[in-house]
Amino acid sequence: MPADLLTPAGTEAGLDAVQYCTFWVDELYLGIDALTVQEVLRNPGLTPVPLAPPAVRGLINLRGQIVTAIDLGARLGRTPTARRMNVVVRTADGSASLLVDKIADVVQVPRSGHEAVPTTLTGVARDLLRATCPLEDSLLLILDVARVTAFRKDG
Amino acid sequence: MSSATDGMDEIVQEFLVESHENLDQLDRDFVELEQAPGSRDLLASVFRTIHTIKGTSGFLGFGNLEKVTHVGENLLAKLRDGDRVLDGPTTDVLLQMVDAVRAVLTTIEATGVDASCDVSEAVEAVRAVLETTQAVAEPEPAAEADGRDSLGEILVDSGAVSPELVGAALGVQVAGDSRHLGEILADAEVVTDEVLAGALEKQSKKRSAVDSSIRVDVDVLENLMQLVGELVLSRNQVLQLAADSSDADLVRSAHRLDLISSSLQEAVMKTRMQPMDYLWAKLPRVVRDLSAQCGKELDLVMHGRETELDRTLLDAVKDPLTHLVRNSVDHGIETADAREAAGKPRRGTLTLRAYHESGQVVMEICDDGAGIDPAKIGRKAVEKGLITSDELAGMSRRAVLDLIFRPGFSTAEAVTNVSGRGVGMDVVRTNIEKIGGSVDLTSTLGHGTVMRVTIPLTLAIIPALVVRQGEERYAIPQANLLELVRMHPDDPTKGVEYVAGVPVHRLRGRLLPLLDLGGQLGSTSEHRAAATIAVLRSDNNEFGLVVDEVLETQEIVVKPLGAALTSLQLFAGAAVMGDGRIALILDVLGLAGAGNIQHAAASITSSMQDDPSLLAETSALRSLLVVRTDGDRNVAVPLELVARLEEVPVTALERVGSSTVVQYRGDLLPVVEVDQGGWGGGYGVPGQGGAPELEQLGRPATVTLVVYQHRGGLVGLRVSEIVDIVEVPLVLSPIGARSGSLGSLVVNGHITDVLDVAALAAPFGTDHAGYDAATDEEYSRAR
């Protein structure tokens, strides 16, 4: 299972580590494969979408492309707040933007440094996490970008 | 790889792209040529194309390509010069030649050389035709008759030469001079070379569109679009700075920048759009070959070639479209003999139509063929085990027709090599649905089939109305918009009335159900300072959408919403506005669904099933004449049926057989007693009581008659009093419905029956002198 979690999307053949772009949402230290990150924006204009799922904060005009801004906190089942930093990620369905509280460093984690998500974890977060990486002074949670940006009908 | 071969590769690449384009043009020209075999213009164009390919292939060292184009050119030269005329076999070998050229080009594209191509077959075929002799029937007049101006005419029209000089030059030509008319005139120094060149260009203006365009890689456009997006954002920032500045020069420059970047953005966005013709151009050839193969005669008609669609979407619908067209030719249109036997013209017609509707691009493929027999489809589906016969019994006609989209379905009596192997329609549907579109079909047995492909908005540029609701702007596709109604500026609630709590607006005598955009979008604020009603139509339902303000109409580029938002039925997409902000595009169909517009119509339908003629006007206001009957009840008669109100003395009522009549304008007017037999029973049977009893009851000396039209004649309705004329929405409760009454409604606080005057007067209908079928029809229309 852990090997499966690390599909080589973020790794080059022969490279024994994955680079993660990391950020904070509330007290959660989260990371996504650095290669899926397109850019980081601060405070772009948001157009609200009535009737949208609560986690969808609005639409961003990213140089003519329309990108959905998703409050990552709300997506993880926390209260939506005015998060300002936009991490624009590329997915199979186009781009999406994740609203986070604070951007942190790019972290390199060796493959062996990945652990499975604790099976005792339940709720929305369980579906959205791919792995955990215990670092020296913190615990990095790796997000599954495709699942974060895709909503089921009830989402 | 050396730079020299690089340069060579580039030339070859360019040659390939250009040649493919030219070949598509050739196909069209050939098909057109069959209709107008004498057209010099077309022949010259074909000749030029082949000549260009031949020349370049010689230069690039493609020997086989040169060989096949060379014989083709020989044949074409003969045609152009009028030594031969274009007949069926000639067209066939020329098309064969074009196919060979195409095959060679494909090989060159793949391998870089053409040595492996065998073109001898095509070459031999052309040679064989060249060797046959042909009786040439006056090609000269044919060339003149193709409707295009001759060079002489153009020169005379432009005033460059006098008609006499042209006449003289023509005389020289007739006398045996082999030079062209232009050459003769130029050599005689009658016209300058410039004037001549201008006239020649005018003559060949048909090709000018091709000459004035260049080819651009789609990636380049994509990049350009991104850059313009960045420019627009920067512009917005500059505008912001300028707004805070007092420097007049800065403000002026910023505004210029604003204007220019807006125009640039618009222009760049349009570059990705291509007309439907890009897809359709190939079809005449496809249809020609297919119909020949199937032994059918048919014309291909195209409407809406100019309808624009994003290039990527065009590519996506290319294969499905070809498939549908093939299907129509192979299965849809019957053979000429079968058509004649069915009383239809021998030549079938295949019509392609493309247009924007409801913010989508709709493409219809209509044939006037035999249509699809649901019974046959059902049988086949059961035979093939796709469904059980029990399932079939429970299916609607539409659902049965839909079976042809099931995988593994084929209805062709005989499997041909064109279609009918059971692959196809399901693939077509899958491919169209992949890009978010839909395919459905309607078919009338004996009259033809219509395939309707709806291609989503995505990336299409559509005209839209931009409205403001609250803080945000929304775009409504113009295709759904019928009109705008501005509400009273001081009190926007004026003009809004309520039918059982549902807001409506009276629009020229019809009741228009209203939806509040704010309410639909989940906004809670009730108050609005001003409002406009956008009258919208979706699926034949009309409704008014109340918005805060109408801003402008604009061409917008539709962008899809992300995966997180696709479940929202109110929005069809989003668009970036000129200022860089985003406006959501309203999905009118979704709005109608969310606002129960269809649902409401359906419920009225079910309550009025007994009288379908009323359905068409359910939500409309109707004028009713309210009268009091002898039984002291109020009843209403649709006012448009009432011809006159008359008062006649009781003594004028006479009995004829079982009917009561009165002499009226030299004719007999049958009189219907409205309330015979007391309340609770049915209305009506005329004259059963009869005049004598009425007199006994000591009624007034005169009676009031409502004279109304029935089946072209007149019928008098005896009432005791005329009460009122009211205008109400004719929404009937079925509770009061019984013989003679359509149902009840509340008028001025009284339950009022609406009389079914047709039923009341039915006994007079058939034997009335004025009645015939035509007036009956008129009558039901009037209702």
Interface residues (C-beta under 8 A of the other chain):
Chain A: G45 T47 P48 V49 P50 L51 A52 P53 A55 V56 L59 I60 N61 L62 R63 G64 Q65 I66 V67 T68 I70 T91 D93 G94 S95 A96 T149 A150 F151 K153 G155
Chain B: M225 Q226 V228 G229 E230 V232 L233 E472 L521 G522 S523 K559 P560 L561 G562 A563 A564 L565 S567 L568 L570 F571 A574 V576 G580 R581 I582 A583 L584
